[in-house]
């Protein structure tokens, strides 16, 4: 993994200091987070959580209430759920189990944090390239079948945006000692939930599914995710995990959004309409450039291939307050690739107009 650039987008505060701008003057298209404010009801609830003194006490270490609210949403037993300090913390614990089962296969390009998590346990891993050309029909069959004991899958895939079919992943479950499926973007993806494999954790004890609420709610600073797997595995995690990895505000936010089905559904519908409308607009606009090509996607980011190095373009846009994702942190991608995350129409127009200043 290269050390001369950040392996994750969303470094808005750091870039704002460099550019001598305030964070609200920057369009951050490097991190794939929805651009909407929290639902007013949820925002008020969090303010109340502070004013009523609920953060004075330690969080409930059993996560009894929040596990039950997540369980009802997914129709799964609460004992199979554990909240986490974002998905990243849960990758670390899943990687521990991966280290106990042998070599991990990482479909590549792929999210670099899996490697970070595996290195915590000195776990062995190999990269297995996936094709970098595909149609816009969805969902698609998972394209490879690595020969290792452990397989990591991202659905929809990051950074390509491909949505893998539930049936193609289900067929793999009997071939591995452990399958870790990252569904961080699946709730943002129109039709994505139909391809989720969360319910398969009931019958497959070798499956761990990890979700993030960070992107769905647009609260990256609050850090909240959850894992779904068999209860025996979670009991072992609990024995060696930090006592209070999830803070009270994150617990309260999760509790409310999972319990309030009407608010949750309204949020999902808003996001799906935005992904469909803005995704199509951005893809069509990017297709108008002669030297860059946007690849088909199902979710709220678009991977882009350039005819030549795109690093100068990324730097020029950064100087004008627009952050794109440097894709060199994704194994098998080089300086000819970048990723743009969807924004609201006003910001998307600004991105395209700025690109026009540099791409003739």
N, C-alpha and C positions, 0 to 999 in steps of 0.2 A: 504494500500500500504506500502511495507516495506521501511524503511528509511536508512538501512545500506548499500545500494548499489544504483548505478545510475539507473534511470528508462529508460534510452535511451542509445543506443550505440553511437559510434562516439566521445568518449572522448579522442581523440588521443593526444592532447597537454598535458592534465593532466597526462596520462599514460606515455608519453615520459619523462616528468619531473621526475616521480617516478623511471623510469627505467634508467634515465640518458642517454637517447638516443635522437637523433634528430627524428622529426616526420617522415621524409622520410626513416628511418630505420625500421619503424613499418608497419606490414601488418594489416590493420584495417578491419577485417572481422566481426566486430560488427555492423557496419552501412551499410545499403543497398544502396550504391551510386555507380553509374557506374564508372569504373576505367579509363575512357578515358579522355583525355584532351579536352578542348573546341575546337569546330571547329575553324580552323585558322582565318577564315573570321570574326567570332564572337569575338574571342580574340582580333584581331586587332581593331575591332570596339569599344570595351570597352576601350582599351588604348587610342584611339582617343577621346572617350567621356571625358576622364580625361584631355587630352592635349588641347582640344578645349574650355575648360572652362565651359562645360555644367553642371558640378556639382556645379558651383558657385551659381546658382539660386535654389530656392526651387522647388521641384517636382510639376508637374501639379496635383493639388488636384482632378481634374475631371477625370484624367486618360483617357482622351478622345482618344488619339491615341492608347494606348495599349489595351484598351477595344475593340476598333474596330478591331485590328489585331487578338485578341483572338476570337472575334465574327465570323470573316470570317473563321477561322480554324474550328470552331465547327458549323458553319451555324446557329447562334443563335443571338438574338437581343442584341446589346451592353449594353442596360439598365439592362440586367439580369446578368451582369458580374461585379465582383469587384476584383481587385488584392489585395494580402495580403502579409504581412511580413512572408512569409512561410505559410504552411498549418496550423501550430500551432496557429497563430494569428486568423485565420478564424474559427478554432474549438472553440475559446473563444466566438466569436460572435454567432456562431450557438448554443453554449451551453446556451447563454442568452435566445434565443428563445425556447430552450428545457425547460428551467426553467419555462417559462410562460405557457407551455402546459402540465406539469405534470411529472410523473416519466419516466425516460429514461431506456431503456433496453440496456445493453452492452453485446453483444455476447462475451463469454469468452472461451479461452484466447483472449485477445485483447489489442490494443495499450493503454498504460497507460495514454497518454496525454488527452484522452477523459475525464477521471476522474478529472484530473487537471483543465480542462476547466469548467466542471460542478461545481466543488467546488468554482470557482470564483463567482458563482451566488447562492451559497447554494442550488443548484439543487439536487433533489433526484434521485437516480439511483439504479438499481439492476443488478446483473450479471446473465446471462443465458448461461449455459455451452453448447458448441457445441461439437459434437462427435470428438474424437481425433484418429479416425481411418477412413481411406477413400481410395478409389481406385485412380488410376492415370488417369481415364477418365475425360475429361474436355470439357465444363464447367459443374459444378455440381449445383444442386438445393440448394438454401439456406435452411439449414436443420432445422431451428426452427421458431416458430411463437409466440414470447412473447406477453403477454397480458398487455401491458402498452400503454400510449398515444404516446410515443416517442420511435423510434428505431434508433440505430446507426449501420451502416454496413460498413465494410471495404472490398473493392473489387479491386484486389485480397486480400484475408484475410491476416492480419499480426497478429501472426507470422506463420500461417500454410502454406501460399502460395496457398490456394485453390482459384480458380476462380469461382465465382458464376455466374449463368446464368442470363442474362438480364430478361428473361421471368419470372423467379422465384421471382426476386425482384419487377418487375412491378406488379405482383399479390398482393404484400403486401401494395402497396401505398394507397389503399382504406381503409386499416384497422388501419391507424395511423393518429394522428393529425399532426405529423411531422416525416419525415424520413431524416436522415443525412447520406449521403453516401460518404465515403472517398475513392477516386480513385487515391491515391498517386502513386500506383505502376502499374496502369492499362496500361499506355503507354509503360512501360518497358516489358510488358508481351506479348509474341507472340500470336496474336489473341485476345488480351485483349480489344481493342477498339470495337470489335464486341459486347461485353457485357456491354459497357458503357451505362449509363442511363441519360447522360447529356441532350439529346434532350427531355426527358420526363418532364423536368422542364417547358417546354412550356405549357403543359396541366395539370400539377400537382403543384399547388401552395404550397403544403405541403412538397415539396422536396427541399433539399439543397445538391448540389454535390460540393465536394472540391477536387481540383487538386493541385499537387506540380510540379514545374519545377526544384526544387532542385536536385532531384535524377536523372532525365532525363539528365540534363546538367552537373551534377557533380559540383554544386556550392553551397554546403551547407552553406558556409560562406556568401553568398550574400543574401540569404533568399528571395524566391519568390514563390508564389502560387496564386491561384485564386478560387473564389467561383462562382457557377452558381445557381441562384434561381430567384424568381419573384422580379420585380423591387421595389415593395412596401416594401418588407422586407429589401432590400439593402438601401433604403432611410432612414429607421429607424436606421439601423446600422450606417450610415453616420452621423446622428445627434449626436451620443455619442462616436464616434470613435476618436482616435488620429488624428490630422490634417494631418500629413505626415508619415504614417506607412511604406510606400514603398519608398526606396531611388532611385535616378535617374539612377544609374548603373543597378539596378535590373530591372527597367522599360525599359531601353534601350536594355538589353539582351533579355527580353521577347518580346519586339517589333520586334526585328530583327529575332529571331528564328520563330516567328509566321508568319511574313510576307514573309520570304524566304522559300517557300514551298519545293524547291529542297533541301536546306540544312537540313530542318526539317525531310523530308522523308529519307534522307541519314543517318541522326543520328539514326532515328528509326530502319532502316534496320540493321545498324551496331550493335545496342543493341540487337535486336531480334536474330540475328545470334549468338551473343556471349552467350545469355541466353540459347539458344537451345544446342549449342555445349558444352560450359563449364558446364551448368547445368547437362547434361547427364554424362559428364566425372566425375564431382565431386560426383554425386549421386552413380555412379557405384563404384568409389573408396571408398567412405564411406561405401558402402554395404559390402566391403571386411572385415570389422572389426566384430569380434564376439560379442562384448559387447555393441555396439552402432548401432542404426538403423535410417537411414535417411528416412523421410516421403516424399511421392510424393508432388511435387510442380510445379507451372506453371511459377514462376517468379524468381527473382535474389537472392533468399535466400532459405536456406533449414533448416527446423526444425529437430532436432535430439533428439532421446530418448535413454537414457543410462540405463543399467541394475542397476546401482547404482549411488550415487552422482557423479556429474561431476565437482564439484567446484575445487577440487585439479588439475584436468586436465586443467581447464580454467586458473588457477593461474600459472601452470607450462608453458603453452604456452605463457602466458603474459610475463613471465620472459625472454622468448626467442623472444620477439618482435612480437607476434601474438595475436591479440585481437579477442575473440569470444564473442557472446552476452550471458550475464547472463540472463536467461529467468525467474527468480523469480519475475520480475516486471510484468509479464503477469499473471493475475489472473487465477487460477486453474493449473498453471505450477509450479513445484518445482525444487529442485536442481538436478534432474535427466534429465533436459532438457537444451539444448543449441541451438543456431541458428548460422549458418555460412552463410555469404554473399559471393556471387561469386566474384572472382578476375580474373585477367588474368591468363593464364595457368601456367606461371612461379611461381606465388605466390600460386596458387592452389596446385601445386606439392609440394611446400615447406610446406604448411599446412598439407598435407597428410603425408609427410615424418616425420614431427615433431610429428604428432599423433602416428605414428608407433613406436616412441621412448618411448611412454608412455602406449600405448594400445597393449598388447601382444595377 
